[in-house]
Amino acid sequence: GLGTYTRPFGAWAMKNIRTCCNLKKAIFCLDNWVHYTLTLEPITSPSQTVVVVECKQYQKASVENFSSALIDYANGRPNAKVLIVNYSNIPQSIWMNIDSQLKTRVAAIGEFIPIGRDKRNKAFDDFSRLITESIPRPTAKQMEVTGIANGISFNIIAVDISSSMETILNEKRYQEALRLLIHASPSAMLIAIDTKVIRKWQKAEDGYEELIAMPKVGATDLPVALSSYDMSKAVIVTDSDGMIQLQRRKIHHYMVIVF
């Protein structure tokens, strides 16, 4: 996602908790909601907003309230993808109140309950896909120019191919991101890792197709797998599990890209 993004951006969060809760209509608290906004510079301009997410906890969603929220956010942020997520079901009838032009920029995901990666459900996967698709992608040329301008030169690209990465590395958007990374440093060593080094290629551009095709069935121990390498000019591609391992063991890498 944002690990490969090269432009400055702002992330905003707003939380509202009212004490006048009606527990008959809510799972936890009727008026407990949070919304998040991701915006590019200048961050005060509504037209620069990329994504808006409003999180609700209603047991029975109000068609009028939910459709009004989508319409208001979409009209106020004319270029943004607007998502509403709710702990319980969201009725399809909310779409009857939304103009066809706005429907291309709004989405609603029901039964959305944040859970661990090992138990992630379709609602979570849909949410992840919509957020990722909404973030503008740099072209290969932009990444190459940015890398040269900033003096970035990776000598190692280490890719986590443990079992938790199988679904991720099978998706085209993540494969595209990895291609862009390799394009920016084609002469870097490419390493496929889980609890050890599974395979390495002296030039990253030679190993992409084979790495993607490799089985991804192992556990994850990135600090052990990378312990014999100088990671000071390395980039590591992993997921949140791998990132936690790296933070705990204080691996001194140049960059980590978390999918």
Rosetta blueprint (number, residue, H / E / L):
1 G L
2 L H
3 G H
4 T H
5 Y L
6 T L
7 R L
8 P L
9 F E
10 G E
11 A E
12 W E
13 A E
14 M E
15 K E
16 N E
17 I L
18 R L
19 T L
20 C L
21 C L
22 N L
23 L L
24 K L
25 K L
26 A E
27 I L
28 F L
29 C L
30 L L
31 D L
32 N L
33 W E
34 V E
35 H E
36 Y E
37 T E
38 L E
39 T E
40 L E
41 E L
42 P L
43 I L
44 T L
45 S L
46 P H
47 S H
48 Q H
49 T E
50 V E
51 V E
52 V E
53 V E
54 E E
55 C E
56 K E
57 Q L
58 Y E
59 Q L
60 K L
61 A L
62 S L
63 V H
64 E H
65 N H
66 F H
67 S H
68 S H
69 A H
70 L H
71 I H
72 D H
73 Y H
74 A H
75 N H
76 G H
77 R L
78 P L
79 N L
80 A L
81 K E
82 V E
83 L E
84 I E
85 V E
86 N E
87 Y L
88 S L
89 N L
90 I L
91 P L
92 Q H
93 S H
94 I H
95 W H
96 M H
97 N H
98 I L
99 D L
100 S H
101 Q H
102 L H
103 K H
104 T L
105 R L
106 V E
107 A E
108 A E
109 I E
110 G L
111 E L
112 F L
113 I L
114 P L
115 I L
116 G L
117 R H
118 D H
119 K H
120 R L
121 N L
122 K H
123 A H
124 F H
125 D H
126 D H
127 F H
128 S H
129 R H
130 L H
131 I H
132 T H
133 E H
134 S H
135 I L
136 P L
137 R L
138 P L
139 T L
140 A H
141 K H
142 Q H
143 M H
144 E H
145 V H
146 T H
147 G H
148 I H
149 A H
150 N L
151 G L
152 I L
153 S L
154 F L
155 N L
156 I E
157 I E
158 A E
159 V E
160 D E
161 I L
162 S L
163 S H
164 S H
165 M H
166 E H
167 T H
168 I H
169 L H
170 N L
171 E L
172 K H
173 R H
174 Y H
175 Q H
176 E H
177 A H
178 L H
179 R H
180 L H
181 L H
182 I H
183 H H
184 A H
185 S L
186 P L
187 S L
188 A L
189 M E
190 L E
191 I E
192 A E
193 I E
194 D L
195 T L
196 K L
197 V E
198 I E
199 R E
200 K E
201 W E
202 Q L
203 K L
204 A H
205 E H
206 D H
207 G H
208 Y H
209 E H
210 E H
211 L H
212 I H
213 A H
214 M L
215 P L
216 K L
217 V L
218 G L
219 A L
220 T L
221 D L
222 L H
223 P H
224 V H
225 A H
226 L L
227 S L
228 S L
229 Y L
230 D L
231 M L
232 S L
233 K L
234 A E
235 V E
236 I E
237 V E
238 T E
239 D L
240 S H
241 D H
242 G H
243 M H
244 I H
245 Q H
246 L H
247 Q H
248 R H
249 R H
250 K L
251 I L
252 H L
253 H L
254 Y L
255 M E
256 V E
257 I E
258 V E
259 F L
